[in-house]
Amino acid sequence: MDHHARRMVSGGYRIGMMSRLQAALLERRLRGHGVAAGQLPYLMEALCKPGQTQDEMAARVGVGSAATARALHALERDGLVTRAENPDNRRQKLVTPTGRARELEAPLRAVLDGHDQMLFKDFSPRERAQALELMDRMAHNLRAALDGRDNS
């Protein structure tokens, strides 16, 4: 099978392409808010659960601790989060959104809601539910492979 034919039957290729397209579109939509698409999961997580540790955030976002630390450093530099030593465990940093981040929460949620509506444009409610279920199953397979629970 040639390269083009492989792409046409590759779920990984399509997921990668959708990921790149989504990131590019989100970058455009976020430009006026001073937040990069790569920072968004961390910022929204800080807003959803203020005071969590960096390690908790890394697990919830689904990335490694080094990438989380870099993203949080940038958000801290931009005045969107603070990191403070956990009084119960000095090796941990607690992440809290700033007032500026709280001011951005509603506009950022509007961007995300609009983005989600665009993704499912012309989908019936049933098709949307099916698409979400299929994506959840793919995510489960990926997590299982990462955790070593997949014997494939």
C-alpha positions, -999 to 999 in steps of 0.1 A, spaced: 0 0 0 14 34 -10 18 64 14 -14 81 2 -35 50 5 -22 44 40 -32 79 50 -67 73 38 -72 44 62 -51 58 91 -69 69 122 -36 82 136 -31 104 105 -65 119 108 -62 125 146 -29 142 140 -43 164 112 -73 174 133 -50 182 162 -29 205 141 -59 222 125 -76 226 159 -44 242 174 -40 266 145 -77 277 147 -76 281 185 -44 301 182 -62 325 158 -93 327 181 -72 332 212 -49 358 198 -68 388 212 -68 373 247 -31 369 252 -32 332 257 -16 305 235 -35 274 226 -9 253 244 -14 273 276 -52 269 275 -55 234 292 -34 245 321 -51 279 325 -86 263 324 -75 236 348 -62 262 373 -95 281 370 -115 249 375 -95 237 405 -76 265 421 -48 254 446 -40 220 430 -4 209 429 16 209 397 17 171 397 -21 169 400 -24 194 371 0 173 350 -21 142 356 -54 160 349 -41 176 317 -24 143 306 12 155 301 45 151 319 56 172 348 84 189 329 60 202 302 36 213 329 63 232 347 73 250 315 37 259 307 31 271 342 63 292 341 50 310 310 16 315 326 32 328 357 54 352 337 23 364 319 6 371 352 -21 344 348 -12 320 376 9 320 408 28 291 421 34 289 458 50 263 481 26 239 496 27 244 534 20 207 540 47 195 516 74 220 507 85 200 476 51 207 460 39 239 442 3 249 444 -11 266 413 -37 294 417 -52 316 389 -47 353 393 -74 380 391 -64 386 355 -70 349 347 -104 351 364 -113 380 342 -104 360 311 -124 329 321 -157 340 306 -142 351 272 -121 320 270 -151 297 278 -169 316 250 -141 308 226 -141 271 236 -179 269 234 -179 284 199 -150 262 188 -170 231 200 -201 243 182 -180 246 150 -166 211 154 -200 196 155 -216 218 129 -242 199 108 -240 169 132 -273 155 146 -274 151 184 -270 113 178 -240 118 155 -224 141 181 -229 116 209 -215 88 187 -184 109 177 -178 117 214 -182 80 224 -158 69 197 -132 95 207 -135 84 243 -129 48 233 -98 59 213 -85 79 243 -91 48 265 -70 27 241 -42 53 241 -42 55 279 -41 17 282 -11 15 258 7 42 278 0 24 311 12 -9 296 -22 -25 298 -24 -30 260 -10 -62 247 -11 -52 211 
